[in-house]
Amino acid sequence: MHERPMSVSRRSAVRSLFGIAAGLSTISVVGCSKLLLGSGKILFGDPKVQAEFTRLTNEDLSKGKKKVLVICSTPESVEENLSTLRTDLISGITRRLRLNGVKTVNPGLVAEWLDEHDGLTVAEYSGRVWGLQELTKDFDTDYVAWIDVQKFHLHEPNSTKLLRGHTSGYIRVFKIEDQFGSPTPQKVYQTEFSLTYPQLQPISEEGRSLVVFQRDYLSNLCDLLAERFYN
């Protein structure tokens, strides 16, 4: 006996059923993958990116076992236009470090010390660092993170109405070691940093006031610098 050929409508129905089944299996696989990823985040948290400090020192500051003192220096030209930049950076960076589990020295006390000592000057000679001894004698810390701002502008070059922040400088990190009963800073590493914000195009002061832009820019700058120190 010959089998009757399957009608077009029946073939269409069968193909539809196979398509639905395949779709359900795909959804199940994707759903399971998302479930596994979600479970992994619950169990282990978001994956962390290794910080520059950790990579160069093999120390994880976010464990809260080592203390860091943050200082900042700025050019005189910057001080004339924004006298609080130094203290704003020290406070903003230190606050972000604390929020991420880093043990820090009180930023208010550091700012007061810098004012009393007319800032801070560091010199290197024969592998030794001079200028931090007084600071490390007055504060108990394991590391000093020096943010040395070289350039800082809030306006686009050759413009007084277009806002775009430009900052560049160096991050210098010193480890405090006990030598002959005295805390002695040893330079661990030095790296550069820079920030241009916004990157695509400047903002007109007509759309955003200088005060508001300055606050937003400093927040971005503090984020950039603080993230160099915690995973």
Buried (B, 14 or more C-beta within 10 A) or exposed (E): EEEEEEEEEEEEEEEEEEEEEEEEEEEEEEEEEEEEEEEEEEEEEEEEEEBBBBEBBEBBBBEEEBBBBBBBBBBEEBBEEBEEBBBBBBBBBBBBBBEBEBBBBEBEEBBEBBEEEEEBEBEEEEEEBEEBEEBBEBBEBBBBBBBBBBEBBBBBEEEEEBBBBBBBBBBBBBBBEEEEEEBBBBBBBBEEBEBEBBEEEBBEBEEEEEEEBBEBBBBBBBEBBBBBBBB
